[in-house]
Amino acid sequence: MDENILKYIATKQDLDDMRGEFSHSFDVVLTHLDEISLVVKRMDQERVFTFEYVKRLAADVDKNHRDIDRIKDILKIS
């Protein structure tokens, strides 16, 4: 009977240790997932800002082409 109690206590201690290690590992994984989601969120915001910047830049290029064409007409340059 004493052997069974000792086996139970040893097994219980091992399980408690494993639970602690698992809990710690789980916390580390969640921390890394939070960091990854933050990076992805920032990249998505940067993508939106970059897309808007490119649209504004394209509009400026179109305006400059129209201005150049108008100046060419005034100067009679082909």
N, CA, C and O atoms as a printed pandas DataFrame, in Angstrom:
     atom_number atom_name residue_name chain_id  residue_number  x_coord  y_coord  z_coord
0              1         N          MET        A               1    0.819   -1.187    0.000
1              2        CA          MET        A               1    0.000    0.000    0.000
2              3         C          MET        A               1    0.868    1.259    0.000
3              4         O          MET        A               1    0.541    2.237   -0.672
4              5         N          ASP        A               2    1.951    1.239    0.735
5              6        CA          ASP        A               2    2.828    2.399    0.781
6              7         C          ASP        A               2    3.437    2.696   -0.590
7              8         O          ASP        A               2    3.639    3.855   -0.952
8              9         N          GLU        A               3    3.725    1.637   -1.346
9             10        CA          GLU        A               3    4.280    1.824   -2.687
10            11         C          GLU        A               3    3.277    2.530   -3.592
11            12         O          GLU        A               3    3.647    3.403   -4.376
12            13         N          ASN        A               4    2.018    2.153   -3.483
13            14        CA          ASN        A               4    0.987    2.791   -4.310
14            15         C          ASN        A               4    0.849    4.266   -3.978
15            16         O          ASN        A               4    0.675    5.097   -4.869
16            17         N          ILE        A               5    0.927    4.585   -2.706
17            18        CA          ILE        A               5    0.836    5.990   -2.303
18            19         C          ILE        A               5    2.039    6.756   -2.846
19            20         O          ILE        A               5    1.886    7.866   -3.356
20            21         N          LEU        A               6    3.224    6.177   -2.742
21            22        CA          LEU        A               6    4.424    6.842   -3.252
22            23         C          LEU        A               6    4.357    7.016   -4.765
23            24         O          LEU        A               6    4.747    8.060   -5.287
24            25         N          LYS        A               7    3.861    5.995   -5.476
25            26        CA          LYS        A               7    3.700    6.115   -6.922
26            27         C          LYS        A               7    2.708    7.217   -7.258
27            28         O          LYS        A               7    2.933    7.997   -8.184
28            29         N          TYR        A               8    1.608    7.285   -6.508
29            30        CA          TYR        A               8    0.590    8.312   -6.745
30            31         C          TYR        A               8    1.179    9.706   -6.513
31            32         O          TYR        A               8    0.968   10.617   -7.313
32            33         N          ILE        A               9    1.905    9.859   -5.435
33            34        CA          ILE        A               9    2.493   11.170   -5.110
34            35         C          ILE        A               9    3.510   11.568   -6.177
35            36         O          ILE        A               9    3.539   12.720   -6.608
36            37         N          ALA        A              10    4.344   10.620   -6.604
37            38        CA          ALA        A              10    5.337   10.911   -7.638
38            39         C          ALA        A              10    4.652   11.274   -8.949
39            40         O          ALA        A              10    5.047   12.224   -9.626
40            41         N          THR        A              11    3.617   10.505   -9.302
41            42        CA          THR        A              11    2.888   10.768  -10.537
42            43         C          THR        A              11    2.188   12.115  -10.476
43            44         O          THR        A              11    2.193   12.872  -11.447
44            45         N          LYS        A              12    1.579   12.414   -9.316
45            46        CA          LYS        A              12    0.881   13.694   -9.152
46            47         C          LYS        A              12    1.857   14.857   -9.277
47            48         O          LYS        A              12    1.542   15.869   -9.903
48            49         N          GLN        A              13    3.040   14.717   -8.684
49            50        CA          GLN        A              13    4.044   15.773   -8.773
50            51         C          GLN        A              13    4.492   15.961  -10.224
51            52         O          GLN        A              13    4.647   17.091  -10.688
52            53         N          ASP        A              14    4.703   14.836  -10.947
53            54        CA          ASP        A              14    5.094   14.929  -12.346
54            55         C          ASP        A              14    4.011   15.624  -13.167
55            56         O          ASP        A              14    4.307   16.453  -14.027
56            57         N          LEU        A              15    2.758   15.279  -12.894
57            58        CA          LEU        A              15    1.650   15.918  -13.623
58            59         C          LEU        A              15    1.569   17.400  -13.310
59            60         O          LEU        A              15    1.331   18.214  -14.202
60            61         N          ASP        A              16    1.764   17.756  -12.052
61            62        CA          ASP        A              16    1.745   19.171  -11.681
62            63         C          ASP        A              16    2.874   19.929  -12.378
63            64         O          ASP        A              16    2.685   21.047  -12.857
64            65         N          ASP        A              17    4.058   19.298  -12.426
65            66        CA          ASP        A              17    5.188   19.927  -13.131
66            67         C          ASP        A              17    4.875   20.103  -14.614
67            68         O          ASP        A              17    5.163   21.145  -15.202
68            69         N          MET        A              18    4.284   19.071  -15.206
69            70        CA          MET        A              18    3.939   19.134  -16.627
70            71         C          MET        A              18    2.883   20.208  -16.878
71            72         O          MET        A              18    2.955   20.930  -17.872
72            73         N          ARG        A              19    1.914   20.315  -15.991
73            74        CA          ARG        A              19    0.891   21.360  -16.145
74            75         C          ARG        A              19    1.526   22.739  -16.085
75            76         O          ARG        A              19    1.181   23.630  -16.862
76            77         N          GLY        A              20    2.459   22.906  -15.151
77            78        CA          GLY        A              20    3.148   24.197  -15.035
78            79         C          GLY        A              20    3.937   24.522  -16.289
79            80         O          GLY        A              20    3.882   25.646  -16.787
80            81         N          GLU        A              21    4.667   23.548  -16.800
81            82        CA          GLU        A              21    5.442   23.762  -18.021
82            83         C          GLU        A              21    4.529   24.037  -19.211
83            84         O          GLU        A              21    4.818   24.896  -20.044
84            85         N          PHE        A              22    3.427   23.297  -19.279
85            86        CA          PHE        A              22    2.476   23.506  -20.374
86            87         C          PHE        A              22    1.876   24.902  -20.283
87            88         O          PHE        A              22    1.750   25.598  -21.290
88            89         N          SER        A              23    1.507   25.305  -19.074
89            90        CA          SER        A              23    0.923   26.638  -18.889
90            91         C          SER        A              23    1.910   27.721  -19.310
91            92         O          SER        A              23    1.539   28.685  -19.978
92            93         N          HIS        A              24    3.166   27.555  -18.915
93            94        CA          HIS        A              24    4.191   28.530  -19.294
94            95         C          HIS        A              24    4.374   28.549  -20.816
95            96         O          HIS        A              24    4.441   29.617  -21.424
96            97         N          SER        A              25    4.452   27.367  -21.421
97            98        CA          SER        A              25    4.615   27.291  -22.875
98            99         C          SER        A              25    3.420   27.905  -23.593
99           100         O          SER        A              25    3.579   28.593  -24.601
100          101         N          PHE        A              26    2.242   27.658  -23.076
101          102        CA          PHE        A              26    1.030   28.227  -23.666
102          103         C          PHE        A              26    1.059   29.756  -23.590
103          104         O          PHE        A              26    0.682   30.432  -24.547
104          105         N          ASP        A              27    1.504   30.298  -22.459
105          106        CA          ASP        A              27    1.617   31.750  -22.316
106          107         C          ASP        A              27    2.619   32.331  -23.306
107          108         O          ASP        A              27    2.393   33.395  -23.882
108          109         N          VAL        A              28    3.726   31.623  -23.495
109          110        CA          VAL        A              28    4.742   32.088  -24.453
110          111         C          VAL        A              28    4.170   32.092  -25.868
111          112         O          VAL        A              28    4.380   33.039  -26.625
112          113         N          VAL        A              29    3.448   31.032  -26.220
113          114        CA          VAL        A              29    2.842   30.949  -27.558
114          115         C          VAL        A              29    1.835   32.078  -27.745
115          116         O          VAL        A              29    1.820   32.720  -28.795
116          117         N          LEU        A              30    1.000   32.330  -26.753
117          118        CA          LEU        A              30    0.017   33.416  -26.864
118          119         C          LEU        A              30    0.697   34.774  -26.988
119          120         O          LEU        A              30    0.233   35.635  -27.735
120          121         N          THR        A              31    1.782   34.966  -26.268
121          122        CA          THR        A              31    2.525   36.227  -26.367
122          123         C          THR        A              31    3.059   36.420  -27.781
123          124         O          THR        A              31    2.955   37.510  -28.344
124          125         N          HIS        A              32    3.628   35.367  -28.353
125          126        CA          HIS        A              32    4.157   35.460  -29.717
126          127         C          HIS        A              32    3.026   35.684  -30.728
127          128         O          HIS        A              32    3.195   36.438  -31.686
128          129         N          LEU        A              33    1.892   35.043  -30.523
129          130        CA          LEU        A              33    0.752   35.254  -31.426
130          131         C          LEU        A              33    0.257   36.697  -31.347
131          132         O          LEU        A              33   -0.116   37.281  -32.365
132          133         N          ASP        A              34    0.251   37.269  -30.157
133          134        CA          ASP        A              34   -0.126   38.677  -30.010
134          135         C          ASP        A              34    0.835   39.579  -30.770
135          136         O          ASP        A              34    0.416   40.524  -31.439
136          137         N          GLU        A              35    2.130   39.283  -30.662
137          138        CA          GLU        A              35    3.128   40.081  -31.375
138          139         C          GLU        A              35    2.947   39.957  -32.888
139          140         O          GLU        A              35    3.040   40.947  -33.613
140          141         N          ILE        A              36    2.689   38.744  -33.354
141          142        CA          ILE        A              36    2.486   38.521  -34.782
142          143         C          ILE        A              36    1.254   39.269  -35.267
143          144         O          ILE        A              36    1.286   39.897  -36.325
144          145         N          SER        A              37    0.167   39.206  -34.504
145          146        CA          SER        A              37   -1.053   39.893  -34.928
146          147         C          SER        A              37   -0.845   41.403  -34.950
147          148         O          SER        A              37   -1.409   42.090  -35.802
148          149         N          LEU        A              38   -0.045   41.927  -34.028
149          150        CA          LEU        A              38    0.250   43.355  -34.026
150          151         C          LEU        A              38    1.044   43.748  -35.273
151          152         O          LEU        A              38    0.764   44.776  -35.890
152          153         N          VAL        A              39    2.031   42.935  -35.642
153          154        CA          VAL        A              39    2.841   43.215  -36.841
154          155         C          VAL        A              39    1.964   43.161  -38.090
155          156         O          VAL        A              39    2.075   44.016  -38.969
156          157         N          VAL        A              40    1.094   42.157  -38.168
157          158        CA          VAL        A              40    0.215   42.027  -39.334
158          159         C          VAL        A              40   -0.739   43.209  -39.416
159          160         O          VAL        A              40   -1.005   43.720  -40.505
160          161         N          LYS        A              41   -1.250   43.642  -38.285
161          162        CA          LYS        A              41   -2.157   44.799  -38.259
162          163         C          LYS        A              41   -1.442   46.058  -38.753
163          164         O          LYS        A              41   -1.995   46.829  -39.537
164          165         N          ARG        A              42   -0.204   46.257  -38.285
165          166        CA          ARG        A              42    0.569   47.420  -38.738
166          167         C          ARG        A              42    0.858   47.343  -40.235
167          168         O          ARG        A              42    0.777   48.351  -40.937
168          169         N          MET        A              43    1.194   46.152  -40.722
169          170        CA          MET        A              43    1.463   45.994  -42.152
170          171         C          MET        A              43    0.213   46.289  -42.971
171          172         O          MET        A              43    0.302   46.891  -44.041
172          173         N          ASP        A              44   -0.944   45.874  -42.482
173          174        CA          ASP        A              44   -2.192   46.141  -43.192
174          175         C          ASP        A              44   -2.459   47.634  -43.239
175          176         O          ASP        A              44   -2.856   48.161  -44.279
176          177         N          GLN        A              45   -2.243   48.329  -42.115
177          178        CA          GLN        A              45   -2.430   49.783  -42.104
178          179         C          GLN        A              45   -1.441   50.463  -43.045
179          180         O          GLN        A              45   -1.800   51.400  -43.759
180          181         N          GLU        A              46   -0.204   49.992  -43.044
181          182        CA          GLU        A              46    0.803   50.563  -43.933
182          183         C          GLU        A              46    0.420   50.343  -45.386
183          184         O          GLU        A              46    0.625   51.219  -46.227
184          185         N          ARG        A              47   -0.137   49.173  -45.685
185          186        CA          ARG        A              47   -0.575   48.875  -47.056
186          187         C          ARG        A              47   -1.652   49.859  -47.487
187          188         O          ARG        A              47   -1.618   50.355  -48.613
188          189         N          VAL        A              48   -2.609   50.149  -46.605
189          190        CA          VAL        A              48   -3.685   51.084  -46.930
190          191         C          VAL        A              48   -3.115   52.477  -47.183
191          192         O          VAL        A              48   -3.481   53.132  -48.158
192          193         N          PHE        A              49   -2.213   52.930  -46.301
193          194        CA          PHE        A              49   -1.623   54.261  -46.481
194          195         C          PHE        A              49   -0.798   54.327  -47.763
195          196         O          PHE        A              49   -0.832   55.333  -48.471
196          197         N          THR        A              50   -0.061   53.267  -48.064
197          198        CA          THR        A              50    0.740   53.237  -49.283
198          199         C          THR        A              50   -0.153   53.287  -50.517
199          200         O          THR        A              50    0.146   54.006  -51.470
200          201         N          PHE        A              51   -1.242   52.533  -50.504
201          202        CA          PHE        A              51   -2.167   52.529  -51.634
202          203         C          PHE        A              51   -2.747   53.930  -51.856
203          204         O          PHE        A              51   -2.831   54.390  -52.995
204          205         N          GLU        A              52   -3.143   54.607  -50.780
205          206        CA          GLU        A              52   -3.679   55.967  -50.903
206          207         C          GLU        A              52   -2.606   56.924  -51.435
207          208         O          GLU        A              52   -2.906   57.794  -52.253
208          209         N          TYR        A              53   -1.363   56.770  -50.976
209          210        CA          TYR        A              53   -0.276   57.614  -51.457
210          211         C          TYR        A              53   -0.058   57.412  -52.952
211          212         O          TYR        A              53    0.135   58.380  -53.687
212          213         N          VAL        A              54   -0.086   56.166  -53.404
213          214        CA          VAL        A              54    0.101   55.876  -54.827
214          215         C          VAL        A              54   -1.034   56.489  -55.652
215          216         O          VAL        A              54   -0.797   57.003  -56.745
216          217         N          LYS        A              55   -2.262   56.436  -55.134
217          218        CA          LYS        A              55   -3.383   57.053  -55.851
218          219         C          LYS        A              55   -3.188   58.562  -55.975
219          220         O          LYS        A              55   -3.439   59.136  -57.034
220          221         N          ARG        A              56   -2.737   59.212  -54.887
221          222        CA          ARG        A              56   -2.492   60.660  -54.943
222          223         C          ARG        A              56   -1.354   60.973  -55.904
223          224         O          ARG        A              56   -1.418   61.948  -56.653
224          225         N          LEU        A              57   -0.321   60.153  -55.882
225          226        CA          LEU        A              57    0.815   60.349  -56.781
226          227         C          LEU        A              57    0.399   60.189  -58.235
227          228         O          LEU        A              57    0.831   60.965  -59.088
228          229         N          ALA        A              58   -0.427   59.203  -58.528
229          230        CA          ALA        A              58   -0.912   58.992  -59.894
230          231         C          ALA        A              58   -1.755   60.179  -60.343
231          232         O          ALA        A              58   -1.674   60.589  -61.501
232          233         N          ALA        A              59   -2.565   60.738  -59.443
233          234        CA          ALA        A              59   -3.367   61.916  -59.781
234          235         C          ALA        A              59   -2.456   63.101  -60.087
235          236         O          ALA        A              59   -2.722   63.858  -61.020
236          237         N          ASP        A              60   -1.392   63.268  -59.318
237          238        CA          ASP        A              60   -0.436   64.354  -59.575
238          239         C          ASP        A              60    0.257   64.162  -60.921
239          240         O          ASP        A              60    0.471   65.131  -61.649
240          241         N          VAL        A              61    0.607   62.932  -61.254
241          242        CA          VAL        A              61    1.254   62.660  -62.546
242          243         C          VAL        A              61    0.300   62.998  -63.686
243          244         O          VAL        A              61    0.707   63.613  -64.672
244          245         N          ASP        A              62   -0.967   62.601  -63.561
245          246        CA          ASP        A              62   -1.954   62.938  -64.600
246          247         C          ASP        A              62   -2.094   64.446  -64.758
247          248         O          ASP        A              62   -2.165   64.951  -65.879
248          249         N          LYS        A              63   -2.134   65.161  -63.651
249          250        CA          LYS        A              63   -2.251   66.625  -63.702
250          251         C          LYS        A              63   -1.021   67.219  -64.384
251          252         O          LYS        A              63   -1.145   68.133  -65.199
252          253         N          ASN        A              64    0.152   66.710  -64.059
253          254        CA          ASN        A              64    1.375   67.226  -64.673
254          255         C          ASN        A              64    1.400   66.944  -66.171
255          256         O          ASN        A              64    1.846   67.786  -66.951
256          257         N          HIS        A              65    0.923   65.766  -66.584
257          258        CA          HIS        A              65    0.853   65.465  -68.019
258          259         C          HIS        A              65   -0.101   66.431  -68.726
259          260         O          HIS        A              65    0.205   66.907  -69.820
260          261         N          ARG        A              66   -1.238   66.723  -68.121
261          262        CA          ARG        A              66   -2.178   67.683  -68.729
262          263         C          ARG        A              66   -1.555   69.065  -68.826
263          264         O          ARG        A              66   -1.710   69.754  -69.834
264          265         N          ASP        A              67   -0.835   69.476  -67.754
265          266        CA          ASP        A              67   -0.174   70.784  -67.784
266          267         C          ASP        A              67    0.893   70.834  -68.876
267          268         O          ASP        A              67    1.011   71.834  -69.583
268          269         N          ILE        A              68    1.662   69.769  -69.014
269          270        CA          ILE        A              68    2.706   69.717  -70.046
270          271         C          ILE        A              68    2.081   69.780  -71.434
271          272         O          ILE        A              68    2.574   70.493  -72.308
272          273         N          ASP        A              69    0.994   69.035  -71.639
273          274        CA          ASP        A              69    0.315   69.068  -72.939
274          275         C          ASP        A              69   -0.211   70.475  -73.240
275          276         O          ASP        A              69   -0.114   70.945  -74.373
276          277         N          ARG        A              70   -0.764   71.140  -72.232
277          278        CA          ARG        A              70   -1.293   72.500  -72.419
278          279         C          ARG        A              70   -0.147   73.464  -72.762
279          280         O          ARG        A              70   -0.296   74.322  -73.632
280          281         N          ILE        A              71    0.988   73.321  -72.080
281          282        CA          ILE        A              71    2.132   74.195  -72.360
282          283         C          ILE        A              71    2.669   73.930  -73.762
283          284         O          ILE        A              71    3.049   74.867  -74.465
284          285         N          LYS        A              72    2.703   72.661  -74.178
285          286        CA          LYS        A              72    3.148   72.323  -75.541
286          287         C          LYS        A              72    2.239   72.966  -76.571
287          288         O          LYS        A              72    2.716   73.462  -77.591
288          289         N          ASP        A              73    0.918   72.964  -76.317
289          290        CA          ASP        A              73   -0.013   73.593  -77.250
290          291         C          ASP        A              73    0.256   75.090  -77.337
291          292         O          ASP        A              73    0.232   75.677  -78.419
292          293         N          ILE        A              74    0.509   75.692  -76.188
293          294        CA          ILE        A              74    0.770   77.147  -76.176
294          295         C          ILE        A              74    2.055   77.450  -76.940
295          296         O          ILE        A              74    2.102   78.409  -77.710
296          297         N          LEU        A              75    3.083   76.656  -76.739
297          298        CA          LEU        A              75    4.385   76.909  -77.379
298          299         C          LEU        A              75    4.450   76.331  -78.797
299          300         O          LEU        A              75    5.447   76.514  -79.495
300          301         N          LYS        A              76    3.398   75.640  -79.222
301          302        CA          LYS        A              76    3.341   75.019  -80.548
302          303         C          LYS        A              76    4.457   73.994  -80.719
303          304         O          LYS        A              76    5.120   73.924  -81.754
304          305         N          ILE        A              77    4.642   73.193  -79.647
305          306        CA          ILE        A              77    5.625   72.109  -79.690
306          307         C          ILE        A              77    4.856   70.794  -79.776
307          308         O          ILE        A              77    3.857   70.607  -79.082
308          309         N          SER        A              78    5.327   69.878  -80.635
309          310        CA          SER        A              78    4.603   68.627  -80.762
310          311         C          SER        A              78    5.063   67.625  -79.802
311          312         O          SER        A              78    4.547   66.508  -79.782
